[in-house]
C-alpha cells in the first residue's frame, strides 16, 4: 500500500487537507438544523371528506366508493384503509417505500379532483394531504379565559397567529378549538310558505346574486383594461336585499323571510386547559430550520403579546418541543463525551501518553468530518445522527490502534521512525481497509431499508459509515505521519502496567488454552456449536418487540364512548377524567379536547378528526417527574377504569412508525351484520387472553338513527322530488352551505341557510318544516314523510376495497406483545370462520414484519459483498468462511446479554447485532491475515497460529475495550430505546473476543492447515 508513504512524504499537503475537512465539519456543526427526531417524508397520503349529518351507509356509497375506485388506479399502492363515520370519511393510502411522496400526493389529488363532480355538492370539505413528521407541532399555546366569548378568543388567536407566522422557520400556524364563523340565513319557513317561496328558490337567488364572473378585457386608446363585474356581496345588507320573489308588482327580499347574521358553526370541538375554556394556537417548523432559534423568537413574541392581552385572557405555553429536544440532545452529547473520555482512558492506560494522543486525535477529527458529510446529505443533528456517532465512537480508534500498535512493533524491532511508520502501516493497510469495508457493508442493509422504519433510522447507519471512512482515511495518512514524529519506545523492562498484564495473560492462560484447543480442534468446534445452539434455544425467553416507549414527560388519555354519543355527554365523562388528573401533584398542565384529538405533538401520533364520542387529554408532567411517566400511567389506568360508560385508554408515547395499537385484528368480509358479530367474538377472544388490556371494538354497541322515511307514492302525487325533501331536512338540522361571502377585511365565510330552530332541534320541530312541490306549492313535511328510529352501522371500515371490522388492544406491563399476539392468533386459527370471511393481523406484528422483512434481500446482498471483500483480501474461499465463523460466536453473547438485562430483541437490538457483525469480523480478519503473513515467512501452521494469536491479542483486546467504553454511557443511560442495542453489541463483543481468539485459530487449523 502506497498511501502511508505518500502521506508521510507529502505531510504538508496531508495536514492541510485534514484541516480543511475538519473545518468543513466544524462549520456544519454550528449551522446544521436541530430537531428531536429525523425529518423525512412518509409515503402516505391522507384524504378527509366532511359531510355533516350524513350516515356511514350514505357516505360509503356517495363518497368513499367513488374515491376508492379512482385512487385504486394509481401504481405502487401498498395498502389503503378507509374509516367512515357519521359525517366523516377518512382514507389513509400507503405506498411502497422508494416512491416520491410528493409525486404520489399529486397523483392522488388529481384522481380525487377527477371524481369531484360525482361527489355530493354539499360536502363541507374535501382535503388531500401528505402525512409527514414535519407536521408535528413544535409548540401548543392555549388562550384561556373563564368569561371571554368564542368571538373574543378567536380574535386574539388570529392576532397571535399573524404575529407568529412572521417568525423565521415557522412553516404553518394553526388556530383550533373554536367554531368557525358563518353567515347564517335563518329562514322563516312558515312565512315563506304563506308567500309561496320554496327553499330552492332562496338558494338559487343567493347563488345567482353572489356570482362573480370575470368580464374579460378590452382595448381602449391603446391600452388594455380588465372589465370587472359587480357580482358578489359586499355586506350582510346586500345579502338581505336579494330578491327572492317578484310577481304581481310585489317584490319579496330575502330579509323579509329570513334574518341574516354572523353566527358560529355548531360546536364540534370543545377545549380546556386545566379545566378552563381555551382555544389553541400551534405551529409546525420548516424542514432544515433550527428549533432552538425558532422557539427563542416565539417566546419573545409571545411575551410581548401577553402584555397587550385583556386581563381576563391568559396565554399559556402548554407544550414546547425545544425543551424536549434540548433534553434529548444534551443526553446524547453527554453520552458521547463520556464515551470519548472512557475510550481515551482505555487507550491512555494501554498505550501511554504519546501513542494514546495520536489515537485519540482520530476521534474528534472523524466525528467532525462525518458531521460535514451528514450535513451534505441533508440530515440534521437529531437523536439518530448522534446515536450513529456513539456507535462509531468505539470503532473510530480501532484502525488507529492497529496502525499505531504495528508501527510500535516495528520500532521495537529497530527500524528508524519514518521507515517503521511506512512499513508498519503498509503491512496492515489492506487488512484495515478490508475490516473497515466489511463494517460499512454490515450497516448498508439498515441504510437500504425502504420502509417507514428505514426512513426513520437511515441517518444513523449513514453517520456511522461517514465516521468509519473518515477514521480509515486518518489512520492511513495522518496517523502514520504523527507516529513517525512522536512515537518513542520505552525499554522493555520499563514496560507499562497494561503491557505487563498482557504478557502475563499471553504467557499464562491464553498460551495454554490456545495450545490445548489447537491439539483438540474437533472437540472445540463441537463445544462451540453446542453453545451456539443452546443460546438459540434461550432466544424465545428473550422475546421480540419493535420499538419501546418514548420515555417522555407527557402522555395521552383517550376517552371513547359508543358511536353516536352526543358531544355533551362525551364532555361530561371528560370532566370526570379531568377531576382525577387535577388531583395529581405530578401534573403541570392538562389540555382537554372533546370531539377532536389534541393537536399533533409527536411524530407518530395523529389526532382523531371530528368525532362527537371521542375526547383526548394531553398531560404534561412537571420536569422533576419525567422519569415517573410509566408508573403514573399504570396507576391512572386502574383509577380511570372505574368510570362507567366509556373506554378510557392511558397511553404513553412510543418510538417507531405509527401503529394503531400493539394488537390489532382486522376481520374482512362483506356483510356488516356478520362483521359486527365476528368482531364481538374476536373482542371476547382478545379480552380473555392474559396480558391484553384496553380492548376496543368500535362495533360493540348498536347505533340508532332518526330516519326520515319518505312516502314515495305521496311525494309523487304531490309532485315533491325526493331531493327537495333531503335538501330541506338538511337545512333544518345541519344547515345548508349555499355560497361564500368575503367581508371588507378579506375574511371568507360560508353562507348557510338554516331554519330558525334552537341549536339542537327536537322531533317536534319537524312539524314546522315545509317542502315545495314542482308547482311551487308548499306542504308540511309530515304530509310526505314520517320520522322513525332505525338501526344503522356506527362506522364502516374498508381495507383495500373490502369491508372490515377492527378490534384493537394494548398489552399490560410485563407482558410481551409478541407472545400475547401469538396466543390470540392460535385461538383465532381454531375459530370456525364463515365462508368468505377471514382475519388479518395488523398492529405491531405487521409493523415488525414490514420493518424486518425488507431487510432480507439487503442482508443477503451485504453478506455477499462482505464475502467478496474477504475473497479479494485472502484470495481464498475457505478463509472468508473462517472469518464468518466469528458471527455465531457473537450471537451467543448478545442473547445472553439481553437475557440477563431483561431487554427484548427490539429493532434497535437488531441494529446492534448488525453493527456487531462488522466489528467481530474485523478482529477475525486481523488474526487470519497475520497468520497468513507468518506462514509466507516459512513458519508452520501451529507456530503461525500461536504467534498470530499472541501478537494480535493486544490490539484485539484494545479495540474491544474501546468499543465497550464508547457504548457504555449510552447503554446505561440511553433508556429502553438504546439499551438493548448497547447490550447486544457489548455482550456479543465480549464473548466473541474471548472465543474468536480460540475458535478462529482452531478453524484455520482444521480447514486451511491441512492443505
Rosetta blueprint (number, residue, H / E / L):
1 X L
2 X L
3 X H
4 X H
5 X H
6 X H
7 X H
8 X H
9 X H
10 X L
11 X H
12 X H
13 X H
14 X H
15 X H
16 X H
17 X H
18 X H
19 X H
20 X H
21 X H
22 X H
23 X H
24 X H
25 X H
26 X H
27 X H
28 X H
29 X H
30 X H
31 X H
32 X L
33 X L
34 X E
35 X L
36 X L
37 X L
38 X L
39 X L
40 X L
41 X E
42 X E
43 X E
44 X E
45 X E
46 X E
47 X E
48 X E
49 X E
50 X E
51 X L
52 X L
53 X L
54 X L
55 X L
56 X H
57 X H
58 X H
59 X H
60 X H
61 X H
62 X H
63 X H
64 X H
65 X H
66 X H
67 X H
68 X H
69 X H
70 X H
71 X H
72 X L
73 X L
74 X L
75 X L
76 X L
77 X E
78 X E
79 X E
80 X E
81 X E
82 X E
83 X E
84 X E
85 X E
86 X L
87 X L
88 X E
89 X E
90 X E
91 X E
92 X E
93 X E
94 X E
95 X E
96 X L
97 X L
98 X L
99 X L
100 X L
101 X H
102 X H
103 X H
104 X H
105 X H
106 X H
107 X H
108 X H
109 X H
110 X H
111 X H
112 X H
113 X H
114 X H
115 X L
116 X H
117 X H
118 X H
119 X L
120 X L
121 X L
122 X L
123 X L
124 X L
125 X E
126 X E
127 X E
128 X E
129 X E
130 X E
131 X E
132 X E
133 X H
134 X H
135 X H
136 X L
137 X E
138 X E
139 X E
140 X E
141 X E
142 X E
143 X E
144 X E
145 X L
146 X L
147 X L
148 X L
149 X L
150 X H
151 X H
152 X H
153 X H
154 X H
155 X H
156 X H
157 X H
158 X H
159 X H
160 X H
161 X H
162 X H
163 X H
164 X H
165 X L
166 X L
167 X L
168 X L
169 X L
170 X E
171 X E
172 X E
173 X E
174 X E
175 X E
176 X E
177 X L
178 X L
179 X L
180 X L
181 X E
182 X E
183 X E
184 X E
185 X E
186 X E
187 X E
188 X L
189 X H
190 X H
191 X H
192 X H
193 X H
194 X H
195 X H
196 X L
197 X L
198 X L
199 X H
200 X H
201 X H
202 X H
203 X H
204 X H
205 X H
206 X H
207 X H
208 X H
209 X H
210 X L
211 X L
212 X L
213 X L
214 X L
215 X L
216 X L
217 X E
218 X E
219 X E
220 X E
221 X L
222 X L
223 X E
224 X E
225 X E
226 X E
227 X L
228 X L
229 X L
230 X L
231 X L
232 X L
233 X L
234 X L
235 X L
236 X H
237 X H
238 X H
239 X H
240 X H
241 X L
242 X L
243 X E
244 X E
245 X E
246 X E
247 X E
248 X L
249 X L
250 X E
251 X E
252 X E
253 X E
254 X H
255 X H
256 X H
257 X H
258 X E
259 X E
260 X E
261 X E
262 X E
263 X E
264 X E
265 X L
266 X L
267 X L
268 X L
269 X L
270 X E
271 X E
272 X E
273 X E
274 X L
275 X L
276 X E
277 X E
278 X E
279 X E
280 X E
281 X E
282 X E
283 X E
284 X E
285 X E
286 X L
287 X L
288 X L
289 X L
290 X L
291 X H
292 X H
293 X H
294 X H
295 X H
296 X H
297 X H
298 X H
299 X H
300 X H
301 X H
302 X H
303 X H
304 X H
305 X H
306 X H
307 X H
308 X L
309 X L
310 X L
311 X L
312 X L
313 X L
314 X E
315 X E
316 X E
317 X E
318 X E
319 X E
320 X E
321 X H
322 X H
323 X H
324 X H
325 X H
326 X H
327 X H
328 X H
329 X H
330 X H
331 X H
332 X H
333 X H
334 X H
335 X H
336 X H
337 X H
338 X H
339 X H
340 X H
341 X H
342 X H
343 X H
344 X H
345 X H
346 X H
347 X H
348 X H
349 X H
350 X H
351 X H
352 X H
353 X H
354 X H
355 X H
356 X H
357 X H
358 X H
359 X H
360 X H
361 X H
362 X H
363 X H
364 X H
365 X H
366 X H
367 X H
368 X H
369 X H
370 X H
371 X H
372 X H
373 X H
374 X H
375 X H
376 X H
377 X L
378 X L
379 X L
380 X L
381 X E
382 X L
383 X H
384 X H
385 X H
386 X H
387 X H
388 X H
389 X H
390 X H
391 X H
392 X H
393 X H
394 X H
395 X H
396 X H
397 X H
398 X H
399 X H
400 X H
401 X H
402 X H
403 X H
404 X H
405 X H
406 X H
407 X H
408 X H
409 X H
410 X H
411 X H
412 X H
413 X L
414 X L
415 X L
416 X L
417 X H
418 X H
419 X H
420 X H
421 X H
422 X H
423 X H
424 X H
425 X H
426 X H
427 X H
428 X H
429 X H
430 X H
431 X H
432 X H
433 X H
434 X H
435 X H
436 X H
437 X H
438 X H
439 X H
440 X H
441 X H
442 X H
443 X H
444 X H
445 X H
446 X H
447 X H
448 X L
449 X L
450 X L
451 X L
452 X H
453 X H
454 X H
455 X H
456 X H
457 X H
458 X H
459 X H
460 X H
461 X H
462 X H
463 X H
464 X H
465 X H
466 X H
467 X H
468 X H
469 X H
470 X H
471 X H
472 X H
473 X H
474 X H
475 X H
476 X H
477 X H
478 X H
479 X H
480 X H
481 X H
482 X H
483 X H
484 X H
485 X H
486 X H
487 X L
488 X L
489 X L
490 X L
491 X L
492 X H
493 X H
494 X H
495 X L
496 X L
497 X H
498 X H
499 X H
500 X H
501 X H
502 X H
503 X H
504 X H
505 X H
506 X H
507 X H
508 X H
509 X H
510 X H
511 X H
512 X H
513 X H
514 X H
515 X H
516 X H
517 X H
518 X H
519 X H
520 X L
521 X H
522 X H
523 X H
524 X H
525 X H
526 X H
527 X H
528 X H
529 X H
530 X H
531 X H
532 X H
533 X H
534 X H
535 X H
536 X H
537 X H
538 X H
539 X H
540 X H
541 X H
542 X H
543 X L
544 X E
545 X L
546 X L
547 X L
548 X L
549 X E
550 X L
551 X L
552 X L
553 X L
554 X E
555 X E
556 X E
557 X E
558 X E
559 X E
560 X E
561 X L
562 X L
563 X L
564 X L
565 X L
566 X L
567 X H
568 X H
569 X H
570 X H
571 X H
572 X H
573 X H
574 X H
575 X H
576 X H
577 X H
578 X H
579 X H
580 X H
581 X H
582 X H
583 X L
584 X L
585 X L
586 X L
587 X E
588 X E
589 X E
590 X E
591 X E
592 X E
593 X E
594 X E
595 X L
596 X L
597 X L
598 X L
599 X L
600 X L
601 X L
602 X L
603 X L
604 X L
605 X L
606 X L
607 X L
608 X L
609 X L
610 X L
611 X L
612 X L
613 X L
614 X E
615 X E
616 X E
617 X E
618 X E
619 X E
620 X E
621 X E
622 X L
623 X H
624 X H
625 X H
626 X H
627 X H
628 X H
629 X H
630 X H
631 X H
632 X H
633 X H
634 X H
635 X H
636 X H
637 X H
638 X H
639 X H
640 X H
641 X L
642 X L
643 X L
644 X L
645 X L
646 X L
647 X E
648 X E
649 X E
650 X E
651 X E
652 X E
653 X L
654 X E
655 X L
656 X L
657 X L
658 X L
659 X L
660 X L
661 X L
662 X L
663 X E
664 X E
665 X E
666 X E
667 X E
668 X E
669 X L
670 X L
671 X L
672 X H
673 X H
674 X H
675 X H
676 X H
677 X H
678 X H
679 X H
680 X H
681 X H
682 X H
683 X H
684 X H
685 X H
686 X H
687 X H
688 X L
689 X L
690 X L
691 X L
692 X E
693 X E
694 X E
695 X E
696 X E
697 X E
698 X L
699 X L
700 X L
701 X L
702 X L
703 X E
704 X E
705 X E
706 X E
707 X E
708 X E
709 X E
710 X E
711 X L
712 X H
713 X H
714 X H
715 X H
716 X H
717 X H
718 X H
719 X L
720 X L
721 X L
722 X H
723 X H
724 X H
725 X H
726 X H
727 X H
728 X H
729 X H
730 X H
731 X H
732 X H
733 X H
734 X L
735 X L
736 X E
737 X E
738 X E
739 X E
740 X E
741 X E
742 X E
743 X L
744 X L
745 X L
746 X L
747 X L
748 X E
749 X E
750 X E
751 X E
752 X E
753 X E
754 X E
755 X E
756 X L
757 X L
758 X L
759 X L
760 X L
761 X L
762 X L
763 X H
764 X H
765 X H
766 X H
767 X H
768 X H
769 X L
770 X E
771 X E
772 X E
773 X L
774 X L
775 X L
776 X L
777 X L
778 X E
779 X E
780 X E
781 X H
782 X H
783 X H
784 X L
785 X E
786 X E
787 X E
788 X E
789 X E
790 X E
791 X E
792 X E
793 X L
794 X L
795 X E
796 X E
797 X E
798 X E
799 X E
800 X L
801 X L
802 X E
803 X E
804 X E
805 X E
806 X E
807 X E
808 X E
809 X E
810 X E
811 X E
812 X L
813 X L
814 X L
815 X L
816 X L
817 X H
818 X H
819 X H
820 X H
821 X H
822 X H
823 X H
824 X H
825 X H
826 X H
827 X H
828 X H
829 X H
830 X L
831 X L
832 X L
833 X L
834 X L
835 X L
836 X L
837 X L
838 X E
839 X E
840 X E
841 X E
842 X L
843 X H
844 X H
845 X H
846 X H
847 X H
848 X H
849 X H
850 X H
851 X H
852 X H
853 X H
854 X L
855 X H
856 X H
857 X H
858 X H
859 X H
860 X H
861 X H
862 X H
863 X H
864 X H
865 X H
866 X H
867 X H
868 X H
869 X H
870 X H
871 X H
872 X H
873 X H
874 X H
875 X L
876 X L
877 X L
878 X H
879 X H
880 X H
881 X H
882 X H
883 X H
884 X H
885 X H
886 X H
887 X H
888 X H
889 X H
890 X H
891 X H
892 X H
893 X H
894 X H
895 X H
896 X H
897 X H
898 X H
899 X H
900 X H
901 X H
902 X L
903 X L
904 X L
905 X E
906 X L
907 X H
908 X H
909 X H
910 X H
911 X H
912 X H
913 X H
914 X H
915 X H
916 X H
917 X H
918 X H
919 X H
920 X H
921 X H
922 X H
923 X H
924 X H
925 X H
926 X H
927 X H
928 X H
929 X H
930 X H
931 X H
932 X H
933 X H
934 X H
935 X H
936 X H
937 X L
938 X L
939 X L
940 X L
941 X H
942 X H
943 X H
944 X H
945 X H
946 X H
947 X H
948 X H
949 X H
950 X H
951 X H
952 X H
953 X H
954 X H
955 X H
956 X H
957 X H
958 X H
959 X H
960 X H
961 X H
962 X H
963 X H
964 X H
965 X H
966 X H
967 X H
968 X H
969 X H
970 X H
971 X H
972 X H
973 X H
974 X L
975 X H
976 X H
977 X H
978 X H
979 X H
980 X H
981 X H
982 X H
983 X H
984 X H
985 X H
986 X H
987 X H
988 X H
989 X H
990 X H
991 X H
992 X H
993 X H
994 X H
995 X H
996 X H
997 X H
998 X H
999 X H
1000 X H
1001 X H
1002 X H
1003 X H
1004 X H
1005 X H
1006 X H
1007 X H
1008 X L
1009 X L
1010 X L
1011 X L
